[in-house]
Amino acid sequence: MSLKIVTPQDGCAWITGASSGIGAALALELASRGWQVAISARRKADLAKIAKGQDNITAFVCDVTDREAMAATATKIEKKLGPIALGIMNAGIYLPTAFPDFDAEIFDRTFEVNLTGTVNGLAALMPLMVSRGQGHISLVSSVAGYGGLPTSAAYGASKAALFNLGESMAMDLKASGVHVSMVAPGFVKTPATDVNPFPMPFIIEAEDAARRIANGLAKGKTHISFPKRFSYLLRAINLLPRGLYVKLVGSSTNK
Ligand SMILES: NC(=O)c1ccc[n+]([C@@H]2O[C@H](COP(=O)([O-])OP(=O)(O)OC[C@H]3O[C@@H](n4cnc5c(N)ncnc54)[C@H](OP(=O)(O)O)[C@@H]3O)[C@@H](O)[C@H]2O)c1
């Protein structure tokens, strides 16, 4: 069965982690394409700035790590804007690891937002969409989830888990009418990457990333990755025997 690609006529879009960066740019992009967009995050003032002057963007304060609050937010969104047709689980944090110094807290915090936060969104959204026999859930992962990268043990593991989760969901939900997609950005200029002390190859602006994501969603793609040069390069390196992959990528760091 080929899945129906949802459009603004089917309901609204909900983007988590939309108070800055990719989520904020995607809210503006989807709004410009006719979507009613619900944006959520913890920072109320930043959400308000994004929604200001935008008739079809509505802000909802919500922490993705709070499962009950996520369910309550989905209910509030549907009450105000109608059925959620498109749910984009974008909230995420990057905390670098500094092995051999081990800090389990970094793993806890990363998994709580990037993985459990996404699961909390799914818990709120999946039953609604399945009961309607229609919807699109998109998980924002990262090219860092394709394989291990230096300083990325916590972040990369959380993003790899999202690929596995999303692919499994796509298989299991095939007959339900709910489409599942995964987004794998390379480097995008946002507050999250502004703090990176290293050069970021092929970095693109958040608005550019938002256009590419919106195009991929509209085409009903299952895997949306960009920029192509970087994503294909990483995917090609990941085809190497794993020992060789670890040697090659590991040799690119100064340690
Ligand atoms: N920028 C890149 O190069 C890049 C590359 C690959 C993947 N990504 C992914 O893209 C997504 C967006 O990242 P970004 O670069 O746009 O970073 P960003 O500007 O820092 O945005 C992260 C968003 O997540 C929200 N967030 C963090 N913790 C949250 C929580 N507990 N509850 C609710 N919202 C929370 C933040 O809002 P509040 O602080 O207001 O809650 C913010 O809106 C992330 O999943 C990231 O991993 C980014």
The ligand as an SDF file (V2000), in Angstrom:
LIG
                    3D

 48 52  0  0  0  0  0  0  0  0999 V2000
   22.9040   21.9330   13.7260 N   0  0  0  0  0  0  0  0  0  0  0  0
   23.4100   20.8230   13.2230 C   0  0  0  0  0  0  0  0  0  0  0  0
   24.4890   20.8370   12.6120 O   0  0  0  0  0  0  0  0  0  0  0  0
   22.6730   19.5190   13.3380 C   0  0  0  0  0  0  0  0  0  0  0  0
   23.1560   18.4210   12.6070 C   0  0  0  0  0  0  0  0  0  0  0  0
   22.4810   17.2090   12.6930 C   0  0  0  0  0  0  0  0  0  0  0  0
   21.3510   17.1030   13.4820 C   0  0  0  0  0  0  0  0  0  0  0  0
   20.9110   18.1770   14.1880 N   0  0  0  0  0  0  0  0  0  0  0  0
   19.7270   17.9920   15.0270 C   0  0  0  0  0  0  0  0  0  0  0  0
   18.7570   18.9630   14.6940 O   0  0  0  0  0  0  0  0  0  0  0  0
   17.9420   19.2180   15.8350 C   0  0  0  0  0  0  0  0  0  0  0  0
   17.8750   20.7120   16.0770 C   0  0  0  0  0  0  0  0  0  0  0  0
   19.1840   21.1680   16.4330 O   0  0  0  0  0  0  0  0  0  0  0  0
   19.6880   22.6450   16.1680 P   0  0  0  0  0  0  0  0  0  0  0  0
   21.0360   22.5510   15.5650 O   0  0  0  0  0  0  0  0  0  0  0  0
   18.6530   23.4550   15.5060 O   0  0  0  0  0  0  0  0  0  0  0  0
   19.9580   23.1200   17.6760 O   0  0  0  0  0  0  0  0  0  0  0  0
   19.3360   24.2690   18.5740 P   0  0  0  0  0  0  0  0  0  0  0  0
   19.2340   25.5510   17.8480 O   0  0  0  0  0  0  0  0  0  0  0  0
   20.1160   24.2150   19.8420 O   0  0  0  0  0  0  0  0  0  0  0  0
   17.8670   23.7410   18.8260 O   0  0  0  0  0  0  0  0  0  0  0  0
   17.5810   22.7000   19.6930 C   0  0  0  0  0  0  0  0  0  0  0  0
   16.1180   22.8040   20.0620 C   0  0  0  0  0  0  0  0  0  0  0  0
   15.8120   21.7170   20.9580 O   0  0  0  0  0  0  0  0  0  0  0  0
   15.1040   22.2460   22.0550 C   0  0  0  0  0  0  0  0  0  0  0  0
   15.2670   21.4460   23.2620 N   0  0  0  0  0  0  0  0  0  0  0  0
   16.4020   21.0720   23.8760 C   0  0  0  0  0  0  0  0  0  0  0  0
   16.1140   20.4010   25.0000 N   0  0  0  0  0  0  0  0  0  0  0  0
   14.7610   20.3420   25.0700 C   0  0  0  0  0  0  0  0  0  0  0  0
   13.8360   19.7890   25.9880 C   0  0  0  0  0  0  0  0  0  0  0  0
   14.2460   19.1290   27.0970 N   0  0  0  0  0  0  0  0  0  0  0  0
   12.5110   19.9220   25.7590 N   0  0  0  0  0  0  0  0  0  0  0  0
   12.0740   20.5820   24.6550 C   0  0  0  0  0  0  0  0  0  0  0  0
   12.8860   21.1170   23.7470 N   0  0  0  0  0  0  0  0  0  0  0  0
   14.2130   21.0050   23.9660 C   0  0  0  0  0  0  0  0  0  0  0  0
   15.6300   23.6710   22.2460 C   0  0  0  0  0  0  0  0  0  0  0  0
   14.6460   24.4680   22.8730 O   0  0  0  0  0  0  0  0  0  0  0  0
   14.6120   24.9390   24.3960 P   0  0  0  0  0  0  0  0  0  0  0  0
   16.0220   25.0920   24.8580 O   0  0  0  0  0  0  0  0  0  0  0  0
   13.8380   26.2200   24.3340 O   0  0  0  0  0  0  0  0  0  0  0  0
   13.8460   23.8680   25.1230 O   0  0  0  0  0  0  0  0  0  0  0  0
   15.7960   24.1000   20.8020 C   0  0  0  0  0  0  0  0  0  0  0  0
   14.5950   24.6290   20.3090 O   0  0  0  0  0  0  0  0  0  0  0  0
   18.5620   18.4310   16.9930 C   0  0  0  0  0  0  0  0  0  0  0  0
   17.8850   17.2100   17.1600 O   0  0  0  0  0  0  0  0  0  0  0  0
   19.9730   18.1790   16.5150 C   0  0  0  0  0  0  0  0  0  0  0  0
   20.5610   17.0470   17.1000 O   0  0  0  0  0  0  0  0  0  0  0  0
   21.5370   19.3810   14.1450 C   0  0  0  0  0  0  0  0  0  0  0  0
  1  2  1  0
  2  3  2  0
  2  4  1  0
  4  5  1  0
  4 48  2  0
  5  6  2  0
  6  7  1  0
  7  8  2  0
  8  9  1  0
  8 48  1  0
  9 10  1  0
  9 46  1  0
 10 11  1  0
 11 12  1  0
 11 44  1  0
 12 13  1  0
 13 14  1  0
 14 15  2  0
 14 16  1  0
 14 17  1  0
 17 18  1  0
 18 19  2  0
 18 20  1  0
 18 21  1  0
 21 22  1  0
 22 23  1  0
 23 24  1  0
 23 42  1  0
 24 25  1  0
 25 26  1  0
 25 36  1  0
 26 27  1  0
 26 35  1  0
 27 28  2  0
 28 29  1  0
 29 30  1  0
 29 35  2  0
 30 31  1  0
 30 32  2  0
 32 33  1  0
 33 34  2  0
 34 35  1  0
 36 37  1  0
 36 42  1  0
 37 38  1  0
 38 39  2  0
 38 40  1  0
 38 41  1  0
 42 43  1  0
 44 45  1  0
 44 46  1  0
 46 47  1  0
M  CHG  2   8   1  16  -1
M  END
$$$$
